[in-house]
């Protein structure tokens, strides 16, 4: 009798534990299968990136992120998407991906790269503008440099946040180019306004150069435009102040 009771007890225990055991094995197998699938997708993305097949790499990385949003390679896939979008000349998507990565992982070791690409993508986003940069004087007064200004601000933000980044040197060179480009266009527009006697508008353009582009060759012309505008507006005191500033600028520019 005791033997039967013990046997019944063991049967009961096994009936409870056995499904749990098989469920555990199945769960473990499922995890292994997912890990293998995730690893294969990531490896495929790496091969496509290395072969510069960026469009296909984007498809793989997007699939990887959708299928395994909390997986082992999720963060890396997100930053590599930023790179792949940029290299595939899809600048708008590169900017969005960079902003998303910054929001999701503000302390990630590679977040500086996201900030850098964000500014760089805007730098390259207007191909027609930068292709015509040597002929900037031929541009119409209606052409605004909104992308260039945003790129300058983003790259400046990047350098301020990450002055020691490996990308800082390149960002500084691009900022110099952008700064000169923007200053030249602002002066061109200011002169357009002078011709049409819109002196307040001309002042605003010249003032922008003085405030935000003080190291460009256009500073002297900006001061001259302000003098002309104040004279036409009857602001003699302000005109005199700018004349002094222009004289000081010329002395500092030509100390000999």
C-alpha positions in Angstrom: 0.0 0.0 0.0 2.8 2.4 0.9 4.6 1.4 -2.3 1.5 2.3 -4.4 1.2 5.6 -2.6 4.8 6.4 -3.3 4.5 5.3 -7.0 1.4 7.5 -7.4 3.3 10.4 -5.9 6.2 10.0 -8.3 3.8 9.8 -11.2 2.2 13.0 -10.1 5.5 14.7 -9.8 6.6 13.6 -13.2 3.3 14.6 -14.7 3.9 18.2 -13.4 7.6 18.5 -14.1 7.8 16.7 -17.5 5.8 19.4 -19.5 7.8 22.1 -17.8 11.0 20.3 -18.8 10.0 20.1 -22.4 8.7 23.7 -22.4 12.0 24.8 -21.0 13.9 22.9 -23.7 11.6 24.3 -26.4 12.1 27.9 -25.1 15.9 27.4 -25.0 15.9 26.1 -28.5 13.7 29.0 -29.6 16.3 31.4 -28.1 19.1 29.7 -29.8 17.3 29.8 -33.1 16.6 33.5 -32.7 20.2 34.2 -31.9 21.4 32.3 -35.0 18.9 34.2 -37.2 19.9 37.5 -35.7 23.6 36.8 -36.1 23.1 35.7 -39.7 21.2 38.9 -40.6 23.9 41.0 -39.0 26.7 39.1 -40.8 24.8 39.6 -44.1 24.5 43.3 -43.4 28.3 43.5 -42.7 29.1 41.8 -46.0 26.9 44.2 -47.9 28.4 47.2 -46.2 31.9 46.0 -46.9 31.1 45.5 -50.6 29.5 49.0 -50.7 26.1 47.5 -51.6 24.5 50.1 -49.4 20.9 49.8 -50.6 20.9 46.1 -49.9 22.6 46.7 -46.5 19.9 49.1 -45.6 17.2 46.5 -46.3 19.0 43.9 -44.1 19.7 46.4 -41.3 16.0 47.5 -41.3 14.9 43.9 -41.2 17.3 43.1 -38.4 16.0 46.0 -36.3 12.3 45.2 -36.9 12.7 41.5 -36.1 15.0 41.9 -33.2 14.4 45.4 -31.7 15.9 44.4 -28.4 18.5 42.0 -29.7 22.2 41.9 -29.4 22.9 43.9 -32.6 20.0 46.4 -32.4 22.0 49.4 -31.3 24.8 48.7 -33.8 22.3 48.2 -36.6 20.8 51.6 -35.8 24.1 53.5 -36.1 25.1 51.5 -39.2 21.8 52.5 -40.7 22.9 56.1 -40.3 26.1 55.3 -42.2 24.4 53.3 -44.9 21.7 56.0 -45.6 24.4 58.6 -45.8 26.6 56.5 -48.2 23.6 55.7 -50.4 23.1 59.5 -50.8 19.8 59.3 -49.0 20.5 62.3 -46.8 17.0 62.9 -45.5 16.8 59.4 -44.1 20.4 59.7 -42.7 19.3 62.8 -40.8 16.2 61.1 -39.4 18.2 58.0 -38.5 20.9 60.1 -36.8 18.3 62.1 -34.8 16.6 58.9 -33.8 19.8 57.3 -32.6 20.7 60.4 -30.6 17.3 60.4 -28.9 17.4 56.7 -28.1 21.1 56.5 -27.1 22.3 59.9 -25.9 25.3 58.3 -24.0 26.3 55.7 -26.5 30.0 55.6 -27.3 29.3 56.3 -31.0 26.7 59.1 -30.5 29.3 61.6 -31.7 29.2 59.9 -35.1 25.4 60.4 -35.3 25.8 64.2 -34.5 28.6 64.4 -37.2 26.5 62.7 -39.9 23.5 64.8 -39.1 25.5 67.9 -39.9 27.3 66.3 -42.8 24.1 65.1 -44.5 22.7 68.6 -44.5 26.0 69.9 -45.9 25.5 67.5 -48.9 21.8 67.7 -49.2 21.6 70.6 -51.7 23.8 69.3 -54.5 22.8 72.1 -57.0 23.8 74.8 -54.5 27.3 73.4 -53.7 27.9 72.6 -57.4 27.3 76.3 -58.2 29.3 77.6 -55.2 32.1 79.0 -57.4 29.5 81.1 -59.3 27.7 82.3 -56.2 27.5 85.8 -57.5 25.2 84.6 -60.3 22.6 83.3 -57.8 19.3 85.1 -57.5 18.5 87.1 -54.3 15.6 84.6 -53.7 18.0 81.7 -53.1 18.4 81.1 -49.4 21.0 78.9 -47.8 18.8 77.3 -45.2 20.4 73.8 -45.5 23.9 75.4 -45.4 23.0 77.4 -42.2 21.5 74.3 -40.6 24.5 72.3 -41.4 26.8 75.0 -40.0 24.8 75.1 -36.8 24.7 71.3 -36.5 28.4 70.9 -37.1 29.1 73.6 -34.6 26.9 71.8 -32.1 28.8 68.6 -32.8 32.3 70.2 -32.3 31.1 71.9 -29.1 29.9 68.6 -27.7 32.7 66.4 -28.9 35.8 68.5 -29.4 38.1 65.5 -29.2 36.1 63.4 -31.6 38.0 61.8 -34.5 35.6 63.6 -36.9 36.1 67.1 -35.4 38.9 68.0 -37.8 36.8 67.3 -40.9 33.8 69.1 -39.4 35.9 72.2 -38.8 37.1 72.2 -42.4 33.5 72.0 -43.7 32.4 74.7 -41.3 35.0 77.1 -42.8 33.7 76.4 -46.2 30.1 76.9 -45.1 30.9 80.0 -43.2 32.5 81.7 -46.3 29.7 80.5 -48.5 26.9 81.8 -46.2 28.7 85.2 -45.7 29.2 85.7 -49.4 25.5 85.0 -50.1 24.4 87.3 -47.2 26.4 90.1 -48.7 25.1 89.4 -52.2 21.5 89.6 -50.9 22.3 92.8 -48.8 23.6 94.5 -52.0 20.4 93.4 -53.8 18.4 95.2 -51.1 20.6 98.3 -51.3 19.9 98.6 -55.0 16.2 98.4 -54.3 16.5 100.9 -51.4 15.4 98.3 -48.8 17.9 99.5 -46.3 16.4 97.9 -43.2 16.6 94.5 -44.9 20.2 95.2 -46.0 21.1 96.1 -42.5 19.8 92.8 -41.2 21.9 90.8 -43.7 25.1 92.8 -43.0 24.5 92.4 -39.2 24.1 88.6 -39.6 27.6 88.5 -41.2 29.1 90.5 -38.4 27.5 88.5 -35.7 27.9 85.0 -37.0 30.6 85.1 -39.7 33.2 87.6 -38.1 36.2 85.7 -39.6 35.2 85.9 -43.2 36.5 88.2 -45.9 33.0 89.7 -46.2 33.2 91.6 -42.9 34.6 94.8 -44.4 31.8 94.9 -47.0 29.2 94.2 -44.4 30.4 97.3 -42.5 30.3 99.4 -45.6 26.7 98.3 -46.3 25.7 99.2 -42.8 27.3 102.7 -43.3 25.3 103.2 -46.6 22.1 102.0 -45.0 22.4 104.1 -41.9 23.1 107.2 -44.0 20.1 106.6 -46.2 17.9 106.0 -43.1 19.2 109.2 -41.5 20.8 107.4 -38.5 23.9 109.6 -38.3 25.0 108.5 -34.8 24.9 104.8 -35.8 26.6 105.6 -39.0 29.5 107.3 -37.2 29.8 104.2 -34.8 30.1 101.9 -37.8 32.6 104.1 -39.5 34.8 103.9 -36.4 34.4 100.1 -36.4 35.4 100.0 -40.1 38.5 102.1 -39.5 39.5 99.9 -36.6 38.9 96.8 -38.7 41.1 98.1 -41.5 43.9 99.0 -39.1 43.8 95.6 -37.5 43.7 93.9 -41.0 46.7 95.9 -42.2 48.9 96.6 -39.1 52.0 97.4 -41.2 
